[in-house]
Amino acid sequence: MTTNKNKALSKKVTKVSVSVFRYVIVFGISFYIVYPLILKFLYMFMAKQDIYDITVVMVPRHFSLDNLKVVIEEMNYFTSLLNTLVFSFFIALLQTFFCFAVGYGFARFEFPLKKFWFAMVMLTLLIPPQVIIAPLYMKFRYFDLLGFLSAFLPHRGVNLIGTPFPFILSSVTCVGLRNGLFIFIIRQFFRGVPKEFEEAANIDGAGFASTYFRIMLPNARSLAVTVTLFAFVWQYTDIFYTSWYMPNANLLSVKLNSLAINLQSRMMAANVATVDSAYTNLINSTGSLLVILPILLIYFVLQRQFTESIERSGIVG
């Protein structure tokens, strides 16, 4: 009896210890992720004099909204936010539509060098964007469609830099931001869909287009939501490609990238003896939080749908 009680107690202690260890790990990881956001939120309301007060630790002593006013004015925030939301959602829809077509093709059709081309798709995930940005920039700076435009235009092609067309063309040709990952996920999903669905549709007289749009895509609705959300967030937060292709666009990522430079320029124009780098960092931190805030709000509103779409798509499986 005593031995059984000891074993039961030992199992209970082990179970409790494992649970406590898990909670500690989860709390530590969560705190590590949330801590920078907490700091940015507190710094957003910190007055300028609190920066140099050594007694002020995290929590501001002088509550102020000046940082918000400066950032909203410098970034033209609300107009930039609307432009960014519309632009990111449009590009995300393009990426989702065309990546679905390519992923479905890799999953269902046989064609020459299929494995080779799929390896090329995966290679787009391994090559750093810094390696290919220069040739891509020159391609869009002097864009020419197979040499046809040069025959009719006096210049070397058409300049697409400063317009949305580099992003549109990249999305349509499935070489945009993270498109290789989307194609891989979609391919894996359709490979798991029974072929009996298509065979039944063919028996009923449905052609390829009808089968794809009326049978296969509705079954992949959850995956489409997941891919669209990922594409939207990555495009919304992209600074690298946006600063190259649309350096003067009224988008949040571009405005945030130039926020500190513009603020320092204003200080120098106002004959300030030394540029206050600490204050500039404070403003830049506030700007980054305002850029992140809409994404956080969208996540909290659509948290349930987002989680369900990921589970149904099989990404975590």
C-alpha positions as CSV (number, residue, x, y, z in Angstrom):
1,M,0.0,0.0,0.0
2,T,2.7,2.4,1.0
3,T,4.6,1.6,-2.2
4,N,1.6,2.4,-4.4
5,K,1.0,5.6,-2.6
6,N,4.6,6.7,-3.1
7,K,4.3,5.8,-6.8
8,A,1.1,7.8,-7.1
9,L,2.6,10.7,-5.3
10,S,5.7,10.6,-7.4
11,K,3.7,10.6,-10.6
12,K,1.6,13.5,-9.3
13,V,4.8,15.5,-8.4
14,T,6.3,14.7,-11.8
15,K,3.2,15.9,-13.6
16,V,3.0,19.1,-11.6
17,S,6.7,19.8,-12.2
18,V,6.3,19.3,-15.9
19,S,3.3,21.6,-16.0
20,V,5.1,24.3,-14.0
21,F,8.1,23.9,-16.3
22,R,5.9,24.3,-19.4
23,Y,4.2,27.4,-18.0
24,V,7.6,29.0,-17.1
25,I,8.9,28.3,-20.7
26,V,5.7,29.7,-22.3
27,F,5.7,32.7,-20.0
28,G,9.4,33.4,-20.8
29,I,8.9,33.1,-24.5
30,S,5.8,35.3,-24.4
31,F,7.5,37.9,-22.3
32,Y,10.5,38.0,-24.6
33,I,8.2,38.7,-27.5
34,V,5.9,41.2,-25.8
35,Y,8.6,43.1,-23.8
36,P,9.8,45.2,-26.8
37,L,6.2,46.2,-27.5
38,I,5.6,47.2,-23.9
39,L,8.7,49.4,-24.0
40,K,7.6,51.0,-27.2
41,F,4.2,51.7,-25.8
42,L,5.6,53.3,-22.6
43,Y,8.2,55.4,-24.6
44,M,5.4,56.6,-26.8
45,F,4.0,58.7,-23.9
46,M,7.4,59.8,-22.6
47,A,8.3,63.5,-22.6
48,K,11.6,64.6,-24.0
49,Q,13.0,65.6,-20.6
50,D,12.5,62.0,-19.3
51,I,15.1,60.7,-21.7
52,Y,17.9,62.2,-19.7
53,D,16.4,61.6,-16.3
54,I,18.3,58.7,-14.8
55,T,15.6,58.2,-12.2
56,V,13.1,57.4,-15.0
57,V,13.0,53.6,-15.7
58,M,10.5,52.6,-18.4
59,V,7.5,54.3,-16.9
60,P,7.4,58.0,-18.0
61,R,7.3,60.7,-15.3
62,H,5.9,63.4,-17.5
63,F,3.0,62.0,-19.6
64,S,3.0,63.6,-23.1
65,L,1.3,63.1,-26.5
66,D,4.0,65.2,-28.3
67,N,5.7,62.1,-29.7
68,L,2.4,60.9,-31.3
69,K,1.7,64.3,-32.8
70,V,5.2,64.5,-34.3
71,V,5.0,61.0,-35.8
72,I,1.5,61.5,-37.2
73,E,2.5,64.8,-38.8
74,E,5.9,63.5,-40.2
75,M,4.5,60.2,-41.5
76,N,1.2,61.7,-42.8
77,Y,0.0,58.7,-40.8
78,F,-3.7,58.3,-41.6
79,T,-3.3,58.8,-45.4
80,S,-0.3,56.5,-45.4
81,L,-2.2,53.9,-43.4
82,L,-5.1,53.8,-45.8
83,N,-2.8,53.6,-48.8
84,T,-0.8,50.8,-47.2
85,L,-3.9,48.7,-46.3
86,V,-5.3,49.0,-49.8
87,F,-2.0,48.4,-51.5
88,S,-1.1,45.4,-49.3
89,F,-4.5,43.8,-49.6
90,F,-4.5,44.1,-53.4
91,I,-1.0,42.6,-53.8
92,A,-1.9,39.8,-51.3
93,L,-5.0,38.9,-53.5
94,L,-2.8,38.8,-56.6
95,Q,-0.2,36.6,-54.9
96,T,-2.9,34.3,-53.6
97,F,-4.7,33.9,-56.9
98,F,-1.6,33.2,-59.0
99,C,0.2,31.1,-56.4
100,F,-2.8,28.9,-56.2
101,A,-2.7,28.3,-59.9
102,V,1.0,27.4,-59.8
103,G,0.7,25.3,-56.7
104,Y,-2.2,23.3,-58.1
105,G,-0.3,22.7,-61.3
106,F,2.7,21.3,-59.5
107,A,0.3,19.1,-57.4
108,R,-1.8,17.7,-60.2
109,F,-0.1,17.9,-63.6
110,E,2.9,16.1,-65.1
111,F,5.1,18.1,-67.4
112,P,8.8,18.0,-68.5
113,L,11.4,19.0,-65.8
114,K,8.7,19.3,-63.2
115,K,11.0,18.5,-60.3
116,F,13.6,20.9,-61.6
117,W,11.2,23.8,-61.8
118,F,9.8,23.1,-58.4
119,A,13.4,23.1,-57.1
120,M,13.8,26.5,-58.7
121,V,10.7,27.7,-56.8
122,M,12.3,26.5,-53.6
123,L,15.5,28.2,-54.5
124,T,13.8,31.5,-54.4
125,L,13.4,31.0,-50.6
126,L,17.1,30.4,-50.2
127,I,18.6,33.3,-52.2
128,P,18.8,36.5,-50.1
129,P,17.0,39.4,-51.7
130,Q,20.1,41.6,-51.4
131,V,21.8,39.3,-54.0
132,I,19.1,39.9,-56.7
133,I,17.8,43.4,-55.9
134,A,20.3,45.1,-58.3
135,P,19.4,43.2,-61.4
136,L,15.7,43.3,-60.5
137,Y,15.9,47.1,-60.1
138,M,17.6,47.5,-63.5
139,K,15.0,45.2,-65.1
140,F,12.1,47.4,-63.8
141,R,14.1,50.6,-64.4
142,Y,14.4,49.8,-68.1
143,F,11.5,47.4,-68.5
144,D,11.1,45.9,-71.9
145,L,8.7,43.0,-72.9
146,L,11.0,40.7,-74.9
147,G,12.5,43.6,-76.8
148,F,9.3,44.8,-78.3
149,L,9.1,48.1,-76.5
150,S,12.5,49.2,-77.6
151,A,11.4,49.1,-81.2
152,F,8.7,51.7,-80.6
153,L,10.3,53.8,-77.8
154,P,13.3,56.2,-78.1
155,H,14.6,55.2,-74.7
156,R,15.7,51.8,-73.3
157,G,12.3,50.5,-72.2
158,V,9.9,51.9,-69.7
159,N,10.7,53.1,-66.2
160,L,8.5,51.3,-63.7
161,I,10.3,52.4,-60.6
162,G,8.1,54.6,-58.5
163,T,5.0,52.8,-59.6
164,P,3.2,49.7,-58.2
165,F,3.9,47.7,-61.3
166,P,7.1,46.0,-60.0
167,F,5.0,44.5,-57.2
168,I,2.1,43.6,-59.6
169,L,4.4,41.9,-62.1
170,S,6.2,40.0,-59.4
171,S,2.9,38.8,-58.0
172,V,1.5,37.8,-61.3
173,T,4.6,35.8,-62.2
174,C,4.8,34.3,-58.7
175,V,8.2,35.6,-57.8
176,G,7.0,38.1,-55.3
177,L,7.6,38.3,-51.6
178,R,7.5,34.7,-50.1
179,N,5.7,33.4,-53.1
180,G,7.9,30.3,-53.1
181,L,6.6,29.4,-49.6
182,F,3.0,29.9,-50.7
183,I,3.4,27.7,-53.7
184,F,5.0,25.0,-51.5
185,I,2.1,25.1,-49.0
186,I,-0.5,25.1,-51.7
187,R,1.2,22.2,-53.5
188,Q,1.3,20.1,-50.3
189,F,-2.4,20.9,-49.7
190,F,-3.7,19.8,-53.1
191,R,-1.5,16.7,-53.1
192,G,-3.5,15.6,-50.0
193,V,-6.9,16.2,-51.7
194,P,-8.3,12.9,-53.1
195,K,-8.3,12.8,-56.9
196,E,-11.8,11.3,-56.7
197,F,-13.2,14.8,-56.5
198,E,-11.7,15.7,-59.9
199,E,-12.6,12.3,-61.4
200,A,-16.2,12.7,-60.3
201,A,-16.4,16.2,-61.8
202,N,-15.0,15.0,-65.1
203,I,-17.6,12.2,-65.2
204,D,-20.3,14.9,-64.7
205,G,-18.8,16.8,-67.7
206,A,-16.9,19.5,-65.9
207,G,-13.8,20.7,-67.7
208,F,-10.5,21.8,-66.2
209,A,-11.5,25.4,-65.4
210,S,-14.8,24.4,-64.0
211,T,-13.3,21.7,-61.8
212,Y,-10.6,24.1,-60.5
213,F,-12.8,27.0,-59.7
214,R,-16.0,25.2,-58.6
215,I,-14.5,22.1,-56.9
216,M,-10.9,22.6,-55.8
217,L,-10.8,26.2,-54.8
218,P,-13.9,26.0,-52.5
219,N,-12.3,23.1,-50.7
220,A,-9.2,25.2,-50.2
221,R,-11.0,28.2,-48.8
222,S,-9.3,28.0,-45.4
223,L,-5.9,27.8,-47.1
224,A,-6.7,30.8,-49.2
225,V,-7.5,32.8,-46.1
226,T,-4.2,31.8,-44.5
227,V,-2.1,32.6,-47.6
228,T,-3.8,35.9,-48.1
229,L,-3.3,36.9,-44.4
230,F,0.4,35.9,-44.6
231,A,0.9,37.8,-47.9
232,F,-0.9,40.8,-46.5
233,V,1.2,41.0,-43.3
234,W,4.5,40.5,-45.2
235,Q,3.7,43.1,-47.8
236,Y,2.4,45.5,-45.1
237,T,5.7,45.3,-43.1
238,D,8.0,45.1,-46.1
239,I,10.7,47.9,-46.2
240,F,13.4,46.4,-48.4
241,Y,11.6,46.0,-51.7
242,T,9.3,49.0,-51.1
243,S,12.2,51.4,-50.5
244,W,13.8,50.2,-53.8
245,Y,10.7,50.1,-56.0
246,M,8.6,52.9,-54.6
247,P,11.0,55.2,-52.6
248,N,8.7,58.2,-52.6
249,A,5.4,56.3,-52.0
250,N,3.0,57.4,-49.4
251,L,3.2,54.1,-47.5
252,L,3.9,53.4,-43.9
253,S,7.0,51.3,-44.4
254,V,8.6,54.0,-46.6
255,K,7.6,56.8,-44.2
256,L,9.0,54.9,-41.2
257,N,12.2,54.2,-43.1
258,S,12.8,57.9,-43.6
259,L,11.3,59.2,-40.4
260,A,14.6,59.6,-38.5
261,I,16.3,61.2,-41.5
262,N,13.5,63.7,-42.0
263,L,13.5,64.6,-38.3
264,Q,17.2,65.1,-38.2
265,S,17.0,67.3,-41.4
266,R,14.4,69.4,-39.7
267,M,16.6,69.8,-36.6
268,M,19.5,70.9,-38.8
269,A,17.2,73.3,-40.8
270,A,16.1,74.8,-37.5
271,N,19.8,75.6,-36.7
272,V,20.0,73.1,-33.9
273,A,23.7,72.8,-32.8
274,T,23.6,69.1,-32.3
275,V,21.2,66.5,-33.5
276,D,19.5,64.8,-30.6
277,S,19.9,61.2,-31.4
278,A,18.2,60.0,-28.3
279,Y,15.1,62.0,-29.1
280,T,15.3,60.7,-32.7
281,N,15.3,57.1,-31.5
282,L,12.3,57.9,-29.3
283,I,10.3,59.2,-32.2
284,N,11.4,56.3,-34.4
285,S,10.2,53.9,-31.7
286,T,6.9,55.6,-31.6
287,G,6.6,55.4,-35.4
288,S,7.3,51.7,-35.4
289,L,4.6,51.1,-32.8
290,L,2.1,53.0,-34.9
291,V,3.0,50.9,-37.9
292,I,2.6,47.6,-35.9
293,L,-0.6,48.7,-34.1
294,P,-3.1,48.1,-37.1
295,I,-1.7,44.6,-37.6
296,L,-2.2,43.8,-33.9
297,L,-5.8,45.2,-34.0
298,I,-6.5,43.1,-37.2
299,Y,-5.1,40.0,-35.4
300,F,-7.2,40.5,-32.3
301,V,-10.4,41.0,-34.4
302,L,-9.7,38.0,-36.7
303,Q,-7.9,35.8,-34.2
304,R,-10.4,33.1,-34.2
305,Q,-10.8,33.0,-38.0
306,F,-7.0,33.1,-38.5
307,T,-6.4,30.2,-36.1
308,E,-9.1,28.1,-37.6
309,S,-7.9,28.7,-41.2
310,I,-4.4,27.6,-40.2
311,E,-5.7,24.4,-38.5
312,R,-7.9,23.6,-41.5
313,S,-5.2,24.2,-44.0
314,G,-3.0,21.6,-42.4
315,I,0.1,23.9,-42.1
316,V,0.6,22.9,-38.5
317,G,0.0,19.2,-39.1
